[in-house]
Amino acid sequence: MSFDLGLTGSIGMGKSTTAELFAAAGCAVWDADAAVHRLYDKGGAAVAAMQARFPSAIINGQVSRAELKKIIGKDPSTLREIEIIVHPLVAQDRAEFRKTARSGILVFDIPLLFETGGHAAMDAVACVTIDAETQQKRVMERGTMTHEQFLQIRHKQMPIEEKITRSDYVIVTDTVDHAREQVDKILADIRGKMIDA
């Protein structure tokens, strides 16, 4: 019997780094963004359905995220259509991971865990957080989006204060060492619960 831990947080708060810390501690980690990349890649499960509905989004046999952004930009209602295609495939990918993972604690790295209602399927949720200034600095340093795009994404996400209130564990990602310390404590707590169960 495994323990399912949802890992969430807002953009630029250190979720990917924290997921790596859980993996280094022996947990099996499923990454929602990586699953979408697999689905969009050549031969991926989403390519045929996306090609049928959005032919211009297919470049070199794979789904182009840049093209999808343009399509959504022109008509925001297409986002819902994309989700109808992609969400069931992502759920299938997650179910496959659950079946094959060989670890007592499974970590599900899902940015929109609360927003999509995915927290209901978890045994507990850990939320990563950092102050707004550091969050913005981290995102801008990546050089992958404009300040305007960052604000749009942040606006779409549930406020971090609410995510924290709804989570069982909180991980402050000010330094990697501090985050690792908190991850170790969470795992010790979960293992204790698993023994008592």
C-alpha positions in Angstrom: 0.0 0.0 0.0 1.5 3.3 -1.0 1.0 6.8 0.4 0.1 9.4 -2.2 1.5 12.9 -1.5 0.4 15.8 -3.7 3.1 18.4 -4.2 2.0 21.9 -5.3 2.8 25.6 -5.1 2.7 28.6 -7.4 5.0 29.4 -10.3 8.6 30.0 -9.3 8.3 28.8 -5.8 10.7 25.9 -6.0 8.4 22.9 -6.7 10.7 21.2 -9.3 13.7 21.4 -6.9 11.6 20.1 -4.0 10.3 17.2 -6.2 14.0 16.3 -6.9 14.6 16.3 -3.1 11.8 13.8 -2.6 13.2 11.7 -5.5 16.6 11.8 -3.9 15.1 10.6 -0.6 13.7 7.5 -2.4 10.2 8.5 -3.4 8.8 7.8 -6.8 7.8 11.2 -8.4 5.2 11.8 -11.1 5.5 15.2 -12.8 2.3 16.5 -14.5 4.3 18.9 -16.8 6.6 16.1 -17.9 3.5 13.9 -18.6 2.1 16.6 -20.9 5.5 16.8 -22.7 5.4 13.0 -23.2 1.8 13.3 -24.6 2.8 16.2 -27.0 6.0 14.6 -28.2 6.4 12.6 -31.4 4.3 9.5 -31.1 2.7 10.9 -28.0 -0.9 9.9 -27.1 -2.3 13.5 -27.6 -0.8 14.1 -31.1 -3.5 12.5 -33.3 -6.4 14.1 -31.4 -4.7 17.5 -31.4 -4.0 17.2 -35.1 -7.6 16.5 -35.8 -8.8 19.6 -33.9 -5.9 22.0 -34.2 -3.8 21.0 -37.3 -1.7 24.2 -37.1 -0.4 23.2 -33.6 1.4 20.2 -35.0 5.0 20.9 -36.1 7.4 18.1 -37.1 5.0 15.4 -35.8 4.6 16.9 -32.3 2.4 19.4 -30.6 4.0 22.8 -30.5 3.2 24.6 -27.2 4.1 27.9 -28.8 1.5 27.4 -31.5 -1.1 26.4 -28.8 -0.4 29.6 -27.0 -1.1 31.6 -30.2 -4.3 29.6 -30.8 -5.5 30.3 -27.2 -4.4 33.9 -27.5 -6.7 34.4 -30.5 -9.6 32.5 -28.9 -9.4 31.8 -25.1 -12.3 29.3 -25.3 -10.1 26.8 -27.2 -8.2 26.2 -23.9 -11.3 24.3 -22.6 -11.2 22.1 -25.8 -7.5 21.4 -25.3 -8.1 20.4 -21.7 -10.9 18.0 -22.8 -8.4 16.3 -25.0 -5.4 16.4 -22.7 -6.8 15.9 -19.1 -8.0 12.3 -19.6 -4.7 11.3 -21.2 -2.8 12.9 -18.2 -5.0 11.0 -15.8 -4.2 7.8 -17.7 -0.5 8.5 -17.5 -0.8 9.1 -13.8 -2.8 5.8 -13.3 0.0 4.0 -15.2 2.6 5.5 -12.9 0.6 4.4 -9.8 0.5 0.8 -11.1 4.2 0.6 -11.9 5.9 2.7 -9.2 8.0 0.8 -6.7 8.0 3.0 -3.7 6.1 3.3 -0.4 5.6 7.0 -0.9 4.5 8.4 -4.3 4.8 12.1 -4.9 2.6 13.8 -7.5 4.1 17.1 -8.7 1.0 19.0 -9.9 1.0 22.8 -10.2 -2.8 23.1 -10.4 -3.6 20.4 -7.8 -6.2 22.4 -5.9 -7.5 24.3 -9.0 -8.3 21.0 -10.7 -9.6 19.2 -7.6 -6.8 16.7 -7.8 -6.1 17.0 -4.0 -9.1 14.9 -3.3 -7.3 11.8 -4.6 -4.2 12.4 -2.4 -3.5 11.1 1.1 -1.9 14.5 2.0 -0.7 17.7 0.2 2.6 19.5 0.6 2.8 23.1 -0.7 6.1 24.9 -1.5 6.2 28.6 -0.8 8.5 31.7 -0.9 8.0 35.4 -0.6 6.5 37.2 -3.7 9.7 39.2 -4.4 11.9 36.0 -4.6 9.1 34.2 -6.6 9.1 37.0 -9.3 13.0 37.2 -9.3 13.2 33.4 -9.9 10.7 33.5 -12.8 12.3 36.5 -14.5 15.8 35.0 -14.2 14.6 32.0 -16.3 14.2 34.3 -19.2 11.3 32.3 -20.6 8.4 34.8 -20.2 7.7 38.5 -19.9 6.6 40.1 -16.6 3.1 40.4 -18.1 3.0 36.7 -18.8 4.2 35.9 -15.3 1.4 38.1 -13.7 -1.2 36.4 -16.0 -0.1 32.9 -14.8 0.0 34.0 -11.2 -3.5 35.4 -11.5 -4.8 32.1 -12.9 -3.4 30.2 -9.9 -5.1 30.0 -6.5 -3.5 32.5 -4.1 -0.6 30.9 -2.3 -2.1 31.8 1.1 -5.1 29.7 0.3 -3.0 26.8 -1.0 -1.0 26.9 2.3 -4.2 26.9 4.4 -5.5 23.8 2.5 -2.2 21.9 2.7 -1.1 19.4 5.3 2.6 20.3 5.0 4.4 23.6 4.0 7.9 23.7 2.6 9.7 27.1 2.6 12.2 27.0 -0.3 14.5 29.9 0.8 17.6 27.5 0.5 18.0 24.0 -0.8 19.3 22.8 2.6 16.3 24.2 4.4 13.9 22.6 1.9 15.8 19.3 2.3 15.4 19.4 6.1 11.6 20.0 5.7 11.3 17.2 3.1 13.0 14.8 5.6 10.7 15.8 8.4 7.6 15.3 6.2 8.8 11.9 5.1 9.5 10.9 8.7 6.0 12.0 9.6 4.4 10.1 6.7 6.4 6.9 7.5 5.2 7.2 11.1 1.6 7.4 9.9 2.1 4.4 7.6 3.4 2.3 10.4 0.4 3.3 12.6 -2.1 2.6 9.8 
